[in-house]
Amino acid sequence: MPTNRLQPHFAARTPKLIAQSPKLAARTPKPESRSPKPLSLLIVLALALAASAQTKPRARDLGVPFDGTPGPNNAITDVKGLEVGHTTVISGDGKLVVGKGPVRTGVTAIHPRGKTSNDAVFAAWFTLNGNGEMTGTTWVEDSGFLDGPVMITNTHSVGVVRDAVIAWKVKHSSPDMEGYFWSLPVVAETWDGWLNDINGFHVHPEDAWHALDVAHTGPVEEGNVGGGTGMVCNEFKGGIGTSSRVLDAKAGGYTIGVLVQCNYGRRDQLRIAGVPVGKEIPDHPAYGRDETSNSIWGQPPSPALSEAEGALQPPEGPLPNRDTGSIIVIVATDAPLIPTQLKRIARRVSLGLGRNGSYSGDGSGDIFLAFSTANPGAVGPKGLHQLSMLPNDSLDPLFLATVQATEEAVINAMVAAETMKGIDNHEVIALPHDRLREVLKKYNRLAK
C-alpha cells in the first residue's frame, strides 16, 4: 500500500465502503442514508487543507526563476472569492483487478465565486488539441457564460461527476424565473489509467459532492490530489498545480490565476526556466517498457507503426516516443473582460505550455477555459445591463500574465507531486528536487 498521509481532502477509502467510515466519509447526494458533515467540521477540514498546502516546497522555493509578480498565495484563489476543493481516492496495490483496484484517482472542484454564489461568470474556452473532453462548452461558447462550478476528474468518470454536479446544484440552488431547474455542468478530464483502475469506475457521486463542499479560499493543495492523483507529466509524476500573477497598478492591478491538471508531455522535451531538464534527468521515465508485452499505456503497440518508431523492435528495443496525455487549464481573473476577450486569454495558455516544452501531440487533449469574476449580475434575465470591459489595447499585460502563470503552474504540479506506484506496480517517480537544482545551477539559472 503506498504511503497516504490521509489528509482530510483525500476521502481515502476502500471503494464502496466510504459510508462505513464516518471520519472520512464525504457528503453524499443521498442524505437519507448518510448524514452530512457539520459545518464546523468542514471549516476545520478547510483549515487543515490550507495548512498542508503550505508545508511542501514549491518551484520558487527550489530556486526556479520565473518572471512576473505572483499574488499572496501564488494560486488561482488569489482571484477574490474563488474556491478550490479536492477529493482524493487511493486504495490497494499490486496487480490490477478491474473493479477492485489499485485505485489512484479523484475529483477537483473550482467555484468561480464561491460555493454559496449562484451568479454566473463571463467565460470562454479553447482547445489546442481535441483528444479529450470538457462538457458544457457548447453553451459556454454560445452564451458567453459559465454557470456553476468547474470539475476535473479522470476520463472515465466524466459522466458520474457531471450528474453529481446537477444533483448538488438542485440541492443548493434555486429554480429559474419560470420555476425550472436545468444545468449543463463543465466537467473536464485527463487519463490516469497508467496508475489507476480507470475501468473500475471508482469515482462516485459522493466524491464530487465532497470536493464541492470542502472547497476553500487560500493556499491550494497541489500534486497527487483530487483529479490529479494518478496523473503523469513529462514522464514524471504530475497532477494539480496552480500559480497567479498580479499586474502592476498602471496596468490596473488585476489578478490572473491559473490551475492545471497536467498529464502530458515527453521527458526529452521538458524544459524548466529554459533549461533542458528532461534531457539532463532521463532516468526512470514513466510509460517505460511493460516487461511482459513491450507496450505503452498498457496496450500492445500498433503493427501499423513504422520500424523506426520502435513498434517492430524486439523486446529490448525502445518504445515509441509520443506526447500522449492531456492537460486541462483553468484561467480565472478579476479583470473586466467579455467572452471574446476571454477566448483570447484562453489561447495564450498554449504559449505557457510551450515554454515548458509541450508541442501538443496528436494523442493529447489540451483544453482550456477562462472566466472573469467581474461584472456580477450580468446573467440576470431582466432589464439592461451596464457592463465594464477593458479596451483590447489594454490586454497585453493580461496575456503575458497568463503565459507566465501557466508556465509556473505546471512546474508547481511536478514539484509538489510525489513518487507513486499504481496498477501492476507501475511506478512514476517524482521530479527529484536536488537534481533539478543541480541542473539549473549547471545552466546558471538557479535563483538561489
Salt bridges, closest charged atoms under 4 A:
GLU83 OE1 - LYS115 NZ 2.97
ASP119 OD2 - ARG113 NE 3.67
GLU141 OE1 - LYS343 NZ 2.86
ASP147 OD1 - LYS169 NZ 3.77
ASP163 OD1 - ARG162 NH1 3.17
ASP197 OD2 - HIS202 NE2 2.71
GLU206 OE2 - ARG34 NH1 3.95
GLU206 OE2 - HIS204 ND1 3.67
ASP207 OD2 - ARG13 NH2 2.48
ASP213 OD2 - ARG27 NE 3.40
GLU221 OE1 - HIS86 NE2 3.54
GLU221 OE2 - HIS216 NE2 2.87
GLU222 OE1 - ARG58 NE 2.96
ASP268 OD2 - ARG266 NH2 2.70
GLU280 OE2 - LYS442 NZ 2.98
ASP283 OD2 - ARG435 NH1 2.89
GLU407 OE1 - ARG355 NH1 3.07
GLU408 OE2 - ARG60 NE 2.68
GLU408 OE1 - ARG245 NH2 2.74
GLU418 OE2 - ARG5 NH1 2.88
GLU418 OE2 - LYS56 NZ 3.61
